[in-house]
Amino acid sequence: MKPIEVNAHLNSMDGKMGRAILLGPNYLFTRPITNSYVFKVGNQLCTGIMNWFVGEYYVDDKYGIVDERNENYNIYKKYIKE
């Protein structure tokens, strides 16, 4: 999947709209999780969802941080170097 810049509700901004880059699906035990994605916000990786009822992304850049302990880190770590 090609990274896409999107406007999303960011948890760190109390739900206000901000810039995030959608990188791809969120994986659990090597299988993609339905409607769960990995985003780049600033210089960190975090998780988020798409609310299909309102057509907007919600990114948890406060508590949904993807770090070395998460299996998604090895997949998407190349994007935090940019």
C-alpha positions in Angstrom: 0.0 0.0 0.0 1.3 3.4 -0.9 1.4 5.9 2.0 -1.5 8.5 1.9 -1.7 11.8 3.7 -5.1 12.2 5.4 -6.8 14.5 7.8 -7.7 12.6 10.9 -9.0 13.2 14.4 -5.9 13.0 16.7 -6.2 11.9 20.3 -3.3 14.1 21.3 -5.3 17.1 20.1 -8.4 16.1 21.9 -10.1 14.9 18.7 -9.3 17.9 16.6 -8.4 17.4 13.0 -4.7 17.0 12.1 -2.3 15.6 9.5 -1.5 11.9 9.5 0.0 9.6 7.0 -1.8 6.3 6.5 0.8 3.6 6.0 -1.2 0.4 5.9 -3.1 -2.3 7.8 -2.5 -3.1 11.5 -1.4 -6.7 11.9 -1.9 -9.1 14.8 -0.2 -12.5 14.6 0.7 -11.7 10.9 -2.9 -11.3 9.9 -4.4 -7.8 9.1 -7.0 -6.6 11.6 -10.2 -5.4 10.1 -10.6 -1.6 10.0 -7.4 -1.0 12.0 -4.5 0.9 10.4 -1.0 2.1 11.2 -0.3 5.9 10.8 2.6 8.2 11.0 2.0 11.3 13.1 5.0 13.5 13.4 7.9 11.1 13.7 6.1 8.3 15.5 4.0 5.3 14.4 0.6 4.8 15.9 -2.7 3.0 15.3 -6.1 4.2 14.2 -9.4 3.3 12.7 -11.7 4.5 9.9 -15.2 5.4 11.0 -17.2 4.4 8.0 -20.4 6.0 9.2 -18.8 9.5 9.1 -16.0 8.8 6.6 -13.2 10.0 8.9 -10.1 8.5 10.5 -9.4 8.5 14.2 -5.8 8.1 15.2 -4.6 7.3 18.7 -1.3 9.0 18.8 -1.3 9.1 22.6 -1.9 5.5 23.7 -1.7 3.6 20.4 2.0 4.0 19.9 3.7 1.3 17.8 7.2 0.7 19.2 9.8 -2.1 19.0 7.6 -4.5 21.0 4.8 -4.4 18.4 5.0 -6.7 15.4 4.0 -3.8 13.1 7.2 -1.9 14.0 9.4 -4.0 11.8 6.9 -3.6 8.9 6.6 0.2 9.1 9.9 1.4 10.8 11.3 2.5 7.5 8.8 5.4 7.4 9.9 7.0 10.7 13.4 7.6 9.3 12.0 10.0 6.7 
